């Protein structure tokens, strides 16, 4: 880690150029008066002095913003810089002119790879405290419980726990510090993280003694600073940091007249984050709008079938319910979920279940149609060659996966994805699907002797066989795949649906690839 990265006044040689339109937004106000940094209230630096009682002896709080660009990746052969919207000021709060202009810290990360062997990067951050010699000093901030940040960014970014030069030598010169992922956010969002969520990067295989587990918790006890870092392919990416606070303060309330419902705030405390995996049927980061439903199924489709795959959502209002989905951003034209997918790396939101006058448990559902005819009407299609549907997902309650079929006389075949706060991958082959229990006919004869028992057993075997056959046939006449979030009480549940896959089976009936373990 280059020591001049911490000197807010020491990198003034950067070329300063005006940002393009759109980097500045209207001020937002926060209900929490104890936030560490609120530019809308005129804060020029992060108020780490708020916790000065826990600072070591002869150490003073800092909190002045610095930026990391040429002084960072040029040591690796890069040529990145940050383009600011206005000329910088002087002194420790040199970014005050930017804060006044943007009501935040906004700019353009101008990433240039140069001779680097990895992706170029740029960052802004702050140091917790300094000693008498002016050098960054480690501080125990465990009592924060974690951090919250509000921001926008053209691309995914990360929030990095800076452990300074002395520990940096143990962490591959600072590139291996614990961090959390911040998704792309074209509209302002707020993300909150516990210390335990900060992890080493996946490429890091060797760790200093005692750092293998709980890296974030351990870092919080000797923290030098925090950095908002953008690392990507060469290009220009706009960003704006709007707020910084602690998890102990709670999530800030954002007042934004342009937001829809709760679109301005996303609380990602816990492990509820999608990772943007690739899927054969759906890769959200590459094709946000549609699932590739024709894959491995076109040869059995009707001649007039056209691939559909467009995501849709619905709720229980038709049966008297009052449920809805709180989306993290405003939907696109014609209720398109593309803005949600681009933000979340999948379809994510909060299922707000409200029973109203409904006689059934409240629910919301997401789904995608398989195919349609020339007039746009849904068509039943044979997707049995998929062998299974595999989902990357998280959900605070189980998700019921239904095959919507043309013949609904026996109900919709369904299988369950168990609840999980961690993002997991699960495959449901057609054998996992079953018919609703109330559709299974019971034995109505009297039981007087063993011959009647035999009749009952034969009846049960027949019914089981018939049900299995009906479920197998369902995959051959599927109109859509629907994921239903349903519960008996009125409550809110967070969910996320990421990449979607299928299973390949060889000529002997064995899986060619086990998506559950290898995907």
C-alpha positions in Angstrom: 0.0 0.0 0.0 1.5 3.3 -1.1 1.6 5.7 1.9 0.8 8.7 -0.2 -2.7 7.3 -0.8 -3.6 8.6 2.7 -2.5 12.1 2.0 -5.6 14.1 0.9 -3.4 17.0 -0.2 -0.6 14.9 -1.7 -2.2 14.0 -4.9 -3.1 17.4 -6.3 -1.1 16.6 -9.5 -4.1 14.8 -10.8 -5.6 16.3 -13.9 -9.0 17.9 -13.1 -11.7 17.8 -15.7 -15.4 18.5 -15.5 -17.8 15.5 -15.0 -20.5 14.9 -17.6 -24.1 15.8 -16.8 -25.9 13.6 -14.3 -23.3 13.2 -11.6 -25.1 15.6 -9.2 -28.4 14.8 -7.6 -30.8 16.7 -5.3 -29.8 16.6 -1.6 -31.3 13.8 0.5 -32.0 14.2 4.2 -31.6 11.5 6.8 -33.6 10.9 9.9 -30.6 9.6 11.8 -28.8 12.6 13.4 -25.9 10.4 14.5 -24.6 9.4 11.1 -20.9 9.6 10.5 -21.1 11.6 7.3 -24.1 13.4 5.7 -23.1 15.7 2.9 -26.6 17.0 2.6 -26.1 18.5 6.1 -22.9 20.2 5.1 -20.4 17.5 6.3 -17.0 17.8 4.6 -15.4 14.9 6.5 -16.5 11.7 8.2 -17.1 12.4 11.9 -14.9 9.6 13.4 -14.5 11.9 16.4 -18.0 10.8 17.4 -16.3 7.7 18.7 -13.2 9.5 20.0 -13.6 8.0 23.4 -12.4 4.7 22.0 -9.3 6.2 20.3 -5.8 5.2 21.5 -3.8 7.7 23.5 -2.1 10.4 21.6 -4.2 9.7 18.5 -6.6 12.2 16.9 -9.6 11.5 14.8 -9.2 12.1 11.1 -12.1 11.3 8.7 -10.9 13.5 5.8 -11.7 12.0 2.4 -8.8 11.0 0.1 -8.8 9.4 -3.3 -6.8 6.6 -4.7 -6.1 6.5 -8.4 -2.7 7.2 -10.0 -1.0 6.6 -6.6 -2.5 3.2 -6.6 -2.6 1.2 -9.7 0.3 3.0 -11.4 2.6 1.0 -9.1 1.2 -2.0 -11.0 1.5 -0.4 -14.4 -1.9 1.2 -14.5 -2.8 4.7 -15.6 -6.2 5.3 -13.9 -7.4 8.6 -12.5 -10.6 10.2 -11.2 -12.2 13.0 -13.1 -13.8 15.5 -10.7 -16.8 17.8 -11.6 -15.1 20.9 -10.2 -11.7 22.2 -9.3 -10.6 20.8 -6.0 -10.0 23.0 -2.9 -6.9 23.1 -0.8 -6.0 21.7 2.6 -7.3 18.6 4.3 -10.8 19.0 3.0 -9.8 19.5 -0.6 -12.9 17.5 -1.7 -15.2 20.1 -0.1 -15.8 21.7 -3.5 -16.9 18.4 -4.9 -19.2 17.7 -1.9 -20.8 21.2 -2.3 -21.3 20.5 -6.0 -22.8 17.0 -5.8 -24.2 16.9 -2.2 -21.9 13.9 -2.1 -18.6 12.7 -3.5 -19.2 12.3 -7.2 -16.8 11.8 -10.1 -15.8 9.6 -13.0 -13.4 6.7 -12.4 -11.3 6.9 -15.5 -9.8 3.4 -15.6 -6.9 2.7 -17.8 -5.2 -0.7 -17.6 -1.8 0.2 -19.1 0.6 -2.6 -18.3 -1.4 -4.0 -15.5 -2.0 -7.8 -15.4 -5.3 -7.3 -13.4 -8.2 -4.9 -13.9 -7.5 -1.2 -13.2 -9.1 0.5 -10.2 -9.7 3.8 -8.5 -11.2 4.6 -5.0 -12.1 7.2 -2.5 -12.0 6.7 1.2 -11.1 8.1 4.6 -8.7 7.3 7.4 -10.0 6.7 10.9 -7.3 8.5 12.9 -3.6 9.7 12.9 -0.9 9.6 15.5 1.3 12.6 16.5 3.6 12.1 13.5 0.5 12.4 11.2 0.6 8.7 10.2 -2.6 6.7 10.0 -3.3 4.8 13.3 -5.5 1.7 13.8 -8.7 2.1 15.7 -11.1 -0.4 17.3 -14.6 0.3 15.8 -16.2 -3.0 16.8 -19.0 -1.1 18.5 -20.2 0.2 15.2 -21.6 -3.3 14.5 -21.0 -2.6 10.8 -21.4 0.2 8.3 -24.1 1.7 6.0 -23.3 3.5 2.7 -25.6 5.2 0.2 -24.3 5.6 -3.4 -24.8 5.4 -7.1 -22.4 3.7 -9.5 -22.4 2.8 -13.2 -20.8 -0.5 -12.4 -20.4 -2.9 -9.4 -18.0 -1.6 -6.7 -16.7 -2.8 -3.4 -16.3 -1.5 0.1 -12.9 -2.3 1.4 -11.6 -2.4 5.0 -8.2 -0.7 4.8 -5.7 -2.1 7.3 -2.8 0.1 6.3 0.8 -0.4 5.2 2.0 -2.6 8.1 -0.6 -5.3 7.6 -0.7 -4.6 3.9 2.5 -6.5 3.4 0.7 -9.6 4.7 -2.2 -9.0 2.4 -0.4 -8.8 -1.0 0.2 -5.1 -0.7 -3.4 -4.3 0.2 -5.2 -6.0 -2.6 -6.3 -8.8 -0.4 -8.0 -6.8 2.3 -11.5 -8.0 3.4 -14.3 -6.4 1.4 -18.0 -6.6 0.5 -19.5 -6.3 -2.9 -21.6 -3.2 -3.8 -23.9 -3.9 -6.8 -24.3 -1.5 -9.7 -26.8 1.2 -8.8 -28.0 3.7 -11.4 -30.5 5.0 -8.8 -29.4 5.7 -5.2 -29.5 2.8 -2.8 -28.4 2.2 0.8 -26.5 -0.9 1.7 -25.7 -2.0 5.3 -23.2 -4.7 6.3 -22.2 -6.4 9.5 -18.5 -6.7 10.1 -18.9 -10.5 9.7 -19.9 -10.0 6.0 -16.5 -8.6 5.0 -14.6 -11.5 3.4 -11.2 -12.1 1.7 -11.4 -12.1 -2.1 -12.1 -15.5 -3.6 -8.7 -15.6 -5.3 -6.8 -15.3 -2.0 -5.6 -18.8 -0.9 -3.1 -18.0 1.8 -3.8 -16.0 4.9 -1.8 -14.6 7.8 -2.0 -16.6 11.1 -5.4 -16.1 12.8 -7.1 -14.4 9.8 -8.7 -17.3 8.0 -12.1 -16.8 9.7 -13.9 -13.7 10.8 -11.7 -11.4 8.8 -14.2 -8.6 9.0 -14.6 -8.8 12.8 -10.9 -9.0 13.3 -10.3 -6.0 10.9 -12.8 -3.9 12.8 -10.6 -4.1 15.9 -7.6 -2.5 14.1 -9.1 -0.5 11.3 -7.1 2.2 9.4 -9.9 3.3 7.1 -12.5 2.4 4.5 -12.5 2.7 0.8 -15.2 2.7 -1.9 -13.4 1.1 -4.8 -14.3 0.6 -8.5 -12.3 -2.0 -10.3 -13.3 -3.0 -13.8 -12.3 -3.1 -17.5 -10.8 0.1 -18.9 -13.5 2.7 -19.3 -15.2 5.7 -17.6 -17.7 5.0 -14.8 -19.7 7.6 -12.8 -20.2 7.3 -9.1 -21.6 9.4 -6.2 -21.3 8.6 -2.5 -24.2 10.2 -0.6 -24.0 9.0 3.0 -21.9 7.0 5.4 -23.0 5.7 8.8 -22.7 2.9 11.3 -24.9 -0.2 11.6 -25.4 0.8 15.3 -27.1 4.0 14.1 -29.7 2.0 12.0 -30.5 2.4 8.4 -31.1 6.0 7.2 -34.4 7.1 5.9 -34.0 8.6 2.4 -36.4 11.3 1.2 -36.4 11.2 -2.5 -39.5 12.5 -4.4 -38.4 10.6 -7.5 -38.3 7.2 -5.8 -41.1 4.7 -6.0 -42.3 3.1 -2.8 -39.2 1.9 -1.0 -37.0 2.2 -4.1 -34.5 4.5 -2.4 -33.4 2.2 0.4 -32.2 -1.4 0.3 -31.0 -2.9 3.5 -28.7 -5.8 2.8 -27.8 -6.7 6.3 -27.4 -10.5 6.5 -26.3 -12.6 3.6 -29.1 -11.7 1.1 -27.0 -10.8 -1.9 -26.9 -12.4 -5.4 -23.6 -13.0 -7.1 -24.3 -12.9 -10.8 -23.5 -16.5 -11.8 -23.8 -17.7 -15.4 -26.7 -20.0 -16.2 -27.6 -21.9 -19.3 -31.2 -20.8 -19.2 -30.6 -17.3 -17.7 -27.6 -15.2 -16.9 -29.0 -12.0 -15.4 -25.9 -9.9 -16.0 -25.9 -10.7 -19.7 -29.6 -10.9 -20.6 -31.6 -9.2 -17.9 -35.0 -9.2 -19.6 -35.6 -12.8 -20.7 -34.9 -16.4 -19.9 -33.7 -18.5 -22.8 -36.6 -20.9 -22.7 -35.9 -22.3 -26.2 -32.6 -23.9 -25.1 -32.7 -27.7 -25.6 -36.4 -27.6 -26.3 -36.9 -26.1 -29.8 -36.9 -29.5 -31.5 -40.1 -30.5 -29.6 -41.9 -27.2 -29.9 -45.0 -26.6 -32.0 -44.2 -25.1 -35.4 -45.9 -21.8 -34.5 -44.2 -21.4 -31.2 -42.1 -18.3 -30.6 -39.7 -18.1 -27.6 -41.0 -16.0 -24.7 -39.0 -16.0 -21.5 -40.0 -12.5 -20.3 -40.2 -12.1 -16.6 -43.6 -11.1 -15.0 -44.9 -10.8 -11.5 -48.3 -10.9 -9.9 -50.0 -10.8 -6.6 -53.3 -12.0 -4.9 -55.5 -9.0 -5.6 -57.8 -11.0 -7.8 -58.8 -13.2 -4.8 -59.1 -10.3 -2.4 -55.5 -10.1 -1.2 -53.5 -6.9 -0.8 -50.0 -8.3 -1.2 -47.4 -6.5 -3.3 -43.6 -6.4 -4.0 -41.4 -3.6 -2.8 -38.8 -3.3 -5.6 -35.4 -1.8 -4.9 -35.7 0.5 -7.9 -38.5 1.8 -10.1 -39.6 -0.7 -12.7 -39.1 0.1 -16.4 -41.6 0.7 -19.2 -44.5 -1.7 -19.2 -43.5 -2.9 -15.7 -40.2 -4.3 -17.1 -38.0 -5.9 -14.3 -34.8 -5.0 -16.2 -33.8 -2.2 -13.8 -34.3 -4.5 -10.9 -32.2 -7.3 -12.6 -29.4 -4.8 -13.4 -29.2 -3.7 -9.8 -29.5 -7.0 -8.1 -27.9 -9.4 -10.6 -31.2 -11.1 -10.6 -34.8 -10.4 -9.5 -34.8 -9.2 -5.9 -37.2 -7.4 -3.7 -39.4 -7.6 -0.6 -42.6 -9.7 -0.7 -45.1 -7.7 1.4 -47.8 -10.2 2.1 -51.2 -8.9 3.3 -54.3 -11.2 3.5 -57.0 -8.6 3.0 -60.3 -10.4 2.4 -58.7 -13.4 0.7 -59.7 -16.9 1.8 -56.3 -18.2 1.0 -52.8 -17.4 2.4 -51.5 -14.2 0.9 -48.8 -14.5 -1.9 -46.9 -12.8 -4.6 -45.4 -14.7 -7.6 -42.7 -14.3 -10.2 -42.5 -16.2 -13.4 -41.6 -16.4 -17.1 -43.6 -17.7 -20.0 -42.1 -20.5 -22.1 -43.5 -19.7 -25.6 -46.3 -17.9 -27.4 -48.0 -18.0 -30.7 -47.9 -15.4 -33.5 -50.7 -13.4 -31.8 -48.9 -13.3 -28.5 -51.0 -15.9 -26.7 -49.2 -18.4 -24.4 -48.5 -21.9 -25.7 -47.9 -25.2 -23.9 -44.5 -26.5 -24.8 -42.5 -29.7 -24.0 -39.5 -28.7 -21.8 -39.0 -32.2 -20.4 -35.5 -32.3 -22.1 -34.4 -29.8 -19.5 -34.6 -32.7 -17.0 -34.7 -30.1 -14.1 -34.7 -26.5 -13.3 -31.9 -25.1 -11.1 -32.0 -21.8 -9.3 -29.5 -19.5 -7.6 -31.6 -17.8 -4.9 -32.1 -16.6 -1.4 -35.4 -16.2 0.5 -36.5 -15.7 4.1 -39.3 -18.2 3.6 -39.6 -21.3 1.3 -40.4 -20.6 -2.4 -43.0 -22.8 -4.1 -42.0 -23.5 -7.8 -45.0 -24.3 -9.9 -45.3 -25.6 -13.5 -48.2 -23.8 -15.0 -49.8 -26.3 -17.4 -52.7 -26.3 -19.9 -54.6 -29.0 -18.0 -55.2 -27.8 -14.4 -57.8 -30.3 -13.4 -55.4 -31.9 -10.9 -53.9 -28.7 -9.8 -50.4 -27.4 -10.6 -47.4 -29.6 -10.1 -45.0 -28.0 -7.6 -41.8 -28.4 -5.7 -40.2 -26.4 -2.9 -37.0 -24.4 -2.6 -36.2 -24.2 1.2 -35.7 -20.9 2.8 -32.1 -19.6 3.0 -30.6 -16.3 3.9 -27.4 -17.4 2.2 -27.3 -17.4 -1.6 -27.5 -21.1 -2.6 -28.1 -23.2 -5.8 -30.7 -25.9 -5.9 -31.8 -28.2 -8.7 -35.4 -29.6 -8.9 -35.7 -32.5 -11.3 -39.1 -33.5 -12.5 -39.2 -36.2 -9.8 -39.3 -33.5 -7.1 -42.6 -32.1 -8.4 -45.9 -33.3 -6.9 -49.6 -32.6 -7.2 -51.5 -30.7 -4.4 -52.5 -33.1 -1.7 -56.2 -32.4 -2.0 -56.1 -33.7 -5.6 -55.1 -37.2 -4.5 -58.2 -39.5 -4.4 -58.6 -41.5 -1.2 -59.8 -45.1 -1.0 -63.5 -45.0 -0.3 -64.3 -48.7 0.2 -64.9 -50.4 3.6 -62.1 -52.3 5.2 -63.6 -55.6 6.6 -60.8 -58.2 6.0 -57.3 -58.6 4.5 -58.7 -58.6 0.9 -60.0 -55.1 1.5 -56.6 -54.0 2.8 -55.1 -55.5 -0.4 -57.6 -53.4 -2.4 -56.6 -50.3 -0.5 -52.9 -50.9 -1.1 -53.4 -51.6 -4.8 -55.5 -48.4 -5.0 -52.7 -46.4 -3.3 -50.1 -47.8 -5.7 -52.3 -47.0 -8.7 -52.9 -43.4 -7.4 -49.2 -42.9 -6.8 -48.4 -44.2 -10.3 -51.1 -42.0 -11.8 -49.8 -38.9 -10.0 -46.2 -39.6 -11.1 -47.4 -40.0 -14.7 -49.3 -36.7 -14.5 -46.3 -34.9 -13.2 -44.0 -36.3 -15.9 -46.5 -35.2 -18.5 -46.7 -31.7 -17.0 -43.2 -30.9 -18.2 -44.4 -31.7 -21.7 -47.2 -29.1 -21.7 -45.7 -26.3 -19.6 -46.9 -22.8 -20.2 -44.8 -21.0 -17.7 -42.6 -21.6 -14.6 -43.8 -19.7 -11.6 -42.2 -19.0 -8.2 -44.7 -18.3 -5.5 -43.8 -16.7 -2.1 -46.7 -17.4 0.2 -47.3 -17.5 4.0 -50.3 -17.4 6.3 -49.4 -14.2 8.2 -49.1 -10.6 7.1 -45.4 -9.8 6.9 -42.5 -8.8 4.7 -40.0 -11.3 3.3 -36.8 -10.6 1.3 -36.0 -12.8 -1.7 -33.7 -12.9 -4.7 -33.7 -15.1 -7.9 -30.5 -15.3 -9.8 -29.1 -17.5 -12.5 -31.2 -20.4 -13.8 -29.9 -23.7 -15.2 -31.0 -27.1 -16.4 -29.5 -30.6 -16.1 -27.8 -32.7 -18.8 -28.2 -36.4 -18.6 -26.1 -39.0 -20.6 -27.4 -42.0 -22.5 -27.2 -44.1 -19.3 -29.4 -41.7 -17.3 -26.6 -40.2 -15.3 -26.2 -36.5 -14.8 -23.3 -35.2 -16.9 -22.9 -32.3 -14.5 -24.1 -31.8 -11.0 -25.2 -28.2 -10.9 -25.8 -28.3 -7.2 -22.1 -28.8 -6.4 -20.2 -27.4 -9.4 -22.3 -24.6 -10.8 
